[in-house]
Amino acid sequence: MGLLDGRIAMVTGGSRGLGRAICRVLAREGADIAFNYLRDDDQAAAAAAEVEALGRRAWAYKVSVLDRDGLAAMVREIDERAGGIDILVNNAGFGQVVPLALMEEDDWDRMLDTHVKGAFLSTRAALRTMVRRRYGRIINVGSLAGIKMMQAPVHYATAKAALRGFTEALAKEIGRYGITVNCIAPGVLDEGVSDHLPPNRRDEYLRHCALRRLGRLDEAAEVVAFLASERNSYMNGATVVVDGGV
């Protein structure tokens, strides 16, 4: 028996990096997976194949988290195919290393839109099915940069800090419907956003990390699986730090 047997999960940005690892771990625990992606059809097909190899159903949607109508259509189709969404993981995002003095307004807008507005639109699209069924698990993927003072791009840290506030306020608002909302705050992982970090930033992180290593994508994904499961029946509005001890 898996932690998530019979559940339907929607993962934003699920074709690569941490999102793909989350899809894989949730599927291993018994969930069918729907995910969206933005560009790479081959990566999306490979991610879906990994889910199906674990014996679960996979549905890939080429739709942006900023496409309100596209997200609504995605949720309707998942509802028709599977009977609703039990788990939503707001993972879609990207990294960009640029100092504030050189940052363009478009850089700021794209970062905040993707991480924060994307989570808002995705959650709003999926929430009705959860409220109707009086059950749901929403997990937002934040970052250590959103909760600690550390050297990180200002627009990235701002977006991730906003997700923490989004988590806490939403948890208070919808808890009465049997829906929990939590957040994970990974430190520097060995793939994904960390690919944009210069070597000196990685070295600095390792000096301060008690475990003296970067985290793995699957280690963060395992925490998401727990938060999405029935074993997490009372944690709500929390941010779980997964950083190796910084």
C-alpha positions in Angstrom: 0.0 0.0 0.0 1.3 3.4 -1.0 0.8 6.6 0.9 -1.3 8.0 -1.9 -3.2 5.0 -3.3 -6.2 6.1 -5.3 -5.4 9.8 -5.2 -5.2 12.2 -8.2 -2.4 14.8 -8.1 -1.8 17.9 -10.2 1.8 19.1 -10.3 2.7 22.4 -12.0 5.9 22.4 -13.9 6.1 18.7 -13.8 8.3 17.9 -16.8 11.7 18.5 -15.3 13.8 19.2 -12.2 12.0 19.0 -8.9 8.6 18.9 -10.5 9.5 15.7 -12.3 10.9 14.2 -9.2 7.7 15.0 -7.3 5.6 13.4 -10.1 7.8 10.3 -9.8 7.6 10.0 -6.0 3.9 10.6 -5.8 3.3 8.0 -8.5 5.4 5.5 -6.6 3.2 6.1 -3.7 0.1 5.3 -5.7 -1.2 8.6 -7.1 -2.2 9.2 -10.7 -0.5 12.3 -12.0 -1.5 15.3 -14.2 1.1 17.9 -14.8 1.6 20.9 -17.0 4.6 22.1 -18.8 5.6 25.1 -20.9 7.9 24.1 -23.8 9.7 20.8 -24.1 7.5 18.1 -25.5 10.2 15.4 -25.3 10.8 16.1 -21.6 7.1 16.0 -20.9 6.7 12.6 -22.7 9.7 11.2 -20.7 8.2 12.4 -17.4 4.8 10.8 -18.3 6.6 7.6 -19.2 8.3 7.5 -15.8 4.9 7.7 -14.1 3.4 5.1 -16.3 6.3 2.8 -15.7 5.3 2.9 -12.0 1.8 1.6 -13.0 0.0 4.9 -12.6 -1.9 7.1 -15.1 -0.2 10.2 -16.4 -1.6 13.2 -18.3 0.6 16.0 -19.6 -0.8 19.4 -20.5 1.1 22.0 -22.5 -0.3 25.0 -20.7 1.3 27.9 -18.8 0.4 28.5 -15.2 -0.4 32.1 -16.3 -3.1 30.8 -18.8 -6.3 31.1 -16.8 -8.5 29.6 -19.4 -6.0 26.8 -20.2 -5.7 25.9 -16.5 -9.5 25.8 -16.2 -9.8 23.5 -19.2 -7.0 21.3 -17.7 -8.9 20.9 -14.4 -12.2 20.2 -16.1 -10.6 17.4 -18.1 -8.9 15.9 -15.1 -12.3 16.0 -13.3 -13.9 14.2 -16.2 -11.2 11.6 -16.5 -10.5 10.9 -12.9 -13.3 12.4 -10.8 -11.4 15.4 -9.3 -8.1 16.6 -7.9 -7.0 15.5 -4.4 -3.5 17.0 -4.4 -2.2 20.2 -5.9 1.6 20.9 -5.9 2.4 24.4 -7.0 5.9 23.9 -8.2 6.3 25.8 -11.4 9.1 28.3 -11.3 12.6 29.2 -12.5 15.8 30.8 -11.3 17.6 33.8 -12.6 20.8 35.3 -11.0 20.9 39.0 -11.5 21.6 41.9 -9.1 18.8 44.4 -8.4 20.8 47.3 -10.0 20.9 45.4 -13.3 17.4 43.9 -13.1 14.9 44.9 -15.7 11.2 45.4 -14.8 10.3 42.5 -17.1 12.6 40.3 -15.0 10.8 41.2 -11.8 7.4 40.8 -13.4 8.2 37.4 -14.9 9.6 36.1 -11.6 6.6 37.2 -9.5 4.1 36.2 -12.1 5.4 32.7 -12.6 5.9 31.8 -8.9 3.1 33.8 -7.2 0.4 34.5 -9.8 0.9 31.1 -11.2 0.2 29.5 -7.8 -2.8 31.7 -7.4 -4.3 30.8 -10.7 -3.5 27.1 -10.4 -5.0 26.9 -6.9 -8.1 28.8 -7.9 -8.7 26.5 -10.8 -8.3 23.3 -8.7 -9.9 24.5 -5.5 -13.6 24.1 -6.5 -13.2 20.4 -6.9 -11.6 20.1 -3.5 -14.2 22.2 -1.8 -17.0 20.2 -3.4 -15.4 17.0 -2.1 -14.5 18.4 1.3 -10.9 17.1 0.9 -7.6 18.4 -0.5 -3.9 18.7 0.0 -2.1 21.8 -1.4 1.6 22.0 -1.3 3.5 25.1 -2.4 7.2 24.8 -3.3 9.0 27.7 -1.7 12.7 28.1 -0.9 15.1 28.7 1.9 15.7 32.0 0.2 12.1 33.0 1.1 12.5 32.6 4.8 16.2 33.3 5.7 18.5 36.2 5.0 20.9 34.8 2.5 22.6 35.7 -0.7 19.9 35.2 -3.3 18.4 37.2 -6.2 16.0 39.7 -4.7 13.1 39.0 -7.0 13.4 35.2 -6.4 13.5 35.6 -2.6 10.6 38.0 -2.8 8.5 35.5 -4.8 9.3 32.6 -2.5 8.5 34.7 0.6 5.2 35.6 -0.9 4.4 31.9 -1.3 4.9 31.4 2.4 2.3 34.2 3.1 0.0 32.7 0.5 0.3 29.3 2.3 -0.6 30.6 5.7 -3.5 32.8 4.7 -5.0 30.2 2.4 -4.7 27.5 5.1 -6.7 29.6 7.5 -9.3 30.4 4.8 -10.1 26.9 3.6 -9.2 24.6 6.5 -13.0 24.3 7.3 -13.4 22.4 4.0 -11.0 19.6 5.0 -8.2 21.1 2.9 -4.7 21.5 4.2 -2.1 24.0 2.7 1.5 23.6 3.5 4.8 24.7 2.0 8.3 23.2 1.6 11.4 25.4 1.6 14.3 23.5 0.1 17.8 24.6 0.4 20.2 24.3 -2.6 19.5 21.1 -4.5 21.8 19.3 -6.9 19.6 20.0 -9.9 17.1 22.6 -11.1 17.3 26.2 -9.9 20.7 25.6 -8.5 22.1 25.1 -12.0 22.0 28.9 -12.3 24.2 29.5 -9.2 27.8 30.4 -9.7 30.3 28.0 -8.0 31.2 30.4 -5.2 27.6 30.5 -4.1 27.4 26.7 -4.0 30.6 26.6 -2.0 29.3 29.1 0.5 26.2 27.1 1.0 28.2 23.9 1.6 30.3 25.7 4.3 27.2 26.5 6.2 25.3 23.3 5.7 25.6 20.8 8.6 25.5 17.8 6.2 28.1 19.4 3.9 26.3 18.5 0.7 23.6 19.7 -1.6 20.2 18.1 -1.3 18.7 15.7 -3.9 15.5 16.3 -5.8 14.1 13.1 -4.5 14.7 14.1 -0.9 12.5 17.2 -1.3 9.9 15.2 -3.2 9.7 12.7 -0.3 8.6 15.5 2.0 6.0 16.6 -0.5 4.6 13.0 -0.6 4.3 13.0 3.2 2.5 16.4 3.2 0.1 15.1 0.6 -0.7 11.9 2.5 -3.1 10.9 5.3 -0.1 10.6 7.6 -0.1 14.4 7.6 -3.5 14.9 9.1 -2.9 18.0 11.3 -0.1 20.0 9.9 -1.6 23.0 8.2 -0.2 26.4 7.2 3.3 25.2 7.9 6.6 25.7 6.0 8.9 22.7 6.2 12.6 23.5 5.7 14.5 20.9 3.8 18.1 22.3 3.8 20.5 19.8 5.5 20.8 22.2 8.4 21.9 25.7 7.4 
